[in-house]
Amino acid sequence: MSTITSGVNWFEVGTDRPEETGRFYTDLFGWAFGEQGTPEASYRVTEPGPAGSIQGAVRDTGGTSPNYAIFYVQVADVADAVRRAEAAGGKVLVPPRSNDNGLTFAHLADPVGNHFGVYAPPPQA
């Protein structure tokens, strides 16, 4: 039984130089970003693009982790996706957790070490 609900639909670029990184993607692809983070932790989300394009963000790591780029797959149940990934030979890099808005996510690695994420949106009220 598949836990995928809508496939790859989010990306995140983590960087210790968010201004420069955002400028690069704006110059290269014409992406516009809107700040949704805090003064302590920038999180710049891409503005909606053409129909069918995925959304994403540039996250300021503050130098606390290596720079990275990751894609996310939306799933119905993050914990189930994590269990299935481990059963298929993957590894858990960041166990399931929820943010302040109720979005649940986890970071995984496939059997050869490629990093990706899964997430479930906040429950509808």
C-alpha positions, 0 to 999 in steps of 0.5 A, a space after each residue: 500500500 502506497 503512502 504517497 499522496 502527491 509525489 515530489 512537490 517541495 524542495 529545500 536548499 539549506 545554506 549558510 549564505 541565504 542571500 547569495 543562494 537566493 540571488 543565484 536562483 533568482 538570476 538563474 530561474 527568475 524565482 521570487 522569494 518571500 520571507 516566512 522565517 524569523 529574524 534569527 532563522 531566515 526561510 525564504 519560500 518561492 512564490 507560486 510558479 507556473 501550474 505544475 511547478 513545485 514549490 520550495 525554499 532557501 533555509 538559513 542554516 546559520 552554519 550549523 550544518 553542511 549546505 544541502 539541497 533536498 526534495 520532499 515527497 508528500 505522504 499520508 503518514 510520515 511514520 509509516 513512510 519511515 518504517 517502509 523506508 527502513 524495511 527497504 534498506 533506507 536509513 533515518 537521518 532525522 526522525 519524524 517531527 512536527 513544526 509549530 504549524 503541525 506539519 510533520 516531516 522526516 529526512 531519510 537516505 536511500 540504500 546508497 546514501 541519497 538524502 530526501 524527505 517525506 512530509 505530511 501537511 498539518 491536519 485540517 481543522 
